[in-house]
Amino acid sequence: MIIKGAMVCDANGEQRGDVRIEKGKIIAVERSIMPKSGEEVLEANNLVLLPGAIDLNTRVSNSILSKENLLNLSYKAALGGISQAVLIPDCKPTSSSELGLELLNALKGDFKTQILGISDAINAENPKALNELAILHKKGAKGIFAKSNIDGNLLRRACEFSLMFDVPMFFSCEDESLSANGVMNDGELSSRLGLPSIPTLSETKEVAQMSEVARFMGIKAIFLALATERSVEIICEAKNTDFKSKPFKSKISNLFLQTSIHHLMLTEDLCNHYNTAAKIKPPLKSESTRAKLLKRVKRGEIELITSLQSAKSQVQKDLAFEEAAFGIDMIECFVPMCYTLFVKNERMTLSELSKILSLNPANALGFEQKGLIQEGYDADLILIDPKETCIMDNPDSPYNDWIFYGAVKEMFVDGKQCLGFHPNHS
C-alpha cells in the first residue's frame, strides 16, 4: 500500500510525500512513489500523517476486566488516534495474571488499538508477596506497576526484575492515608463546597520517595498522571543530579513524567455545583497549576500525555459528589484534544506534538521501531484532518460544547487499516 500526498510528520520534521507499507513495516518515505502494478493507493491529500499515539495509562470501563470491555477500550482508543494503549492492572479480575495476559494475547487479532498488559508488582491474592514477575514477563507484560505505598523490600525486588527484563516501572504516587476520603483538590473551592479534599502533599511526598528509589536502583521509571508543579520540580531536580553524576554518559534520562490532557485543559472550577463529570483522580487543580503544567510540557520537562481513560457508568456518576466514582471517558477524542490544545491554541509544531504523543512513550517502553515514520519502522500511523472539527454534544461530559480540531480519519496498526477511511474524490 502507498499513502499518497499527505503531510508526513514525525518528531524529526515534516514534509509532503508518500509512504509505502509492506508486511506491517514502512518500506519507503519519499517525495513521490510510483505505485507497482495492482498496488493499493490511499489518496491522503490535505491530510496529515503521524505516528500512532501511545497512551501509557488506560483502564477498562468500571475497572472490570472482560472481553467486551477490552474490545470497547480498543475501539474507542482507535477513534482517538491511539495505536498502543497500556492497561493499568488495578481492575477486577486483575489483568496482572497469567489468565489476564492470555486474554489480551487471545484478543490481539480482534483489537484495533493494541492493548498492552503490565504486571502488578504485588500478588493480588497475597498483597504481602511479590507477583510472579518472571512468568508474567514471558506472557508479554511490558512493564511493572507499583503503588508508592508498596513495602520497601518488595519494591526493591520489583526494581531488580525491571532491570533484569529491561522494562520500565510504572509508579502511581499517592499517600492514601493523606488523601483518605478526599474527593477534590484541596483549596478554597473545596472548603466552600464543604467537600473533603486531597492535599498536594499526598502526591509530592510520594514522588520524592519514588524518584529517589528510581535513581538509586538505576531503573527506567514512568511517573503516572502527575498533577502538581512541585512533583515535576522534584523529578527535574533528580534528573539534573543524575546528569551531573554521569558527565561522560549520554544525557538521556530514565525518568519519564506524565500528566493527563485533562489537567492541561480543565480546572477545579468545573467541580462547582457538585459536577461529578469533573471528578477524576488525580483531582483537577487550579488555573494557576494548569498553566504551570502546560509550560512544563512546552519546555519538554513533561514528556508524556495520557487520556487518563477510566470510563464509569452513569449509575456510578449520578450520585452525590462524595459518593460518585472517579473517572473520565474521553479517549475517543484524545488526538484531536491534543492537536487543539498544543498546535491550534499553543502554536506548537506538529513535530513537537508527535514527539510527545508517539516518540517519547515509545522510548519509555523501549520500542525501538515505533514512534517515527522511517524506513524499517512499524506501520503504526494515523491520518488526521487539521481543518475538520467536531463539537462535543454530551451533557454528561466536562467538555460539553467544546470544539476540537484535527479529526482522526484513519489509523493503521501493523499496516492494517482500522477505521475504513475512503477519500472523497468528488
ABEGO torsion letter per residue (X at the ends): XBBBGBBBBBAAEBBBBBBBBBGGBBABBBABBBBBBGBBBBBABGBBBBBBBBBABBBBBGGBBBAAAAAAAAAAAAAAGBABBBBBABBOBBABBAAAAAAAAAAAAABABBBBBBBBABBAABAABBBBAAAAAAAGBABBBBBAABBAAAAAAAAAAAAAAGBBBBBBBBBAAAAEABABBBBAAAAAAGBBBBBAAAAAAAAAAAAAAAAAAGBBBBBBGBABAAAAAAAAAAAAAAAAABAABBBBBABBBBBBAAAAABBAAAABGGBAAABBOBBBBBAAAAAAAAAAAAAGABABBBAGBBBBBAAAABBBAAABBBEBBAAAAAAAAAAAAAAAAAGBBAAAAAAAAAAAAAAAAGBAABGBBBBGBBBBBBBBBAABBBBBBBAABAABGBBBBGBBABBBBGGBBAAGBBBBAX
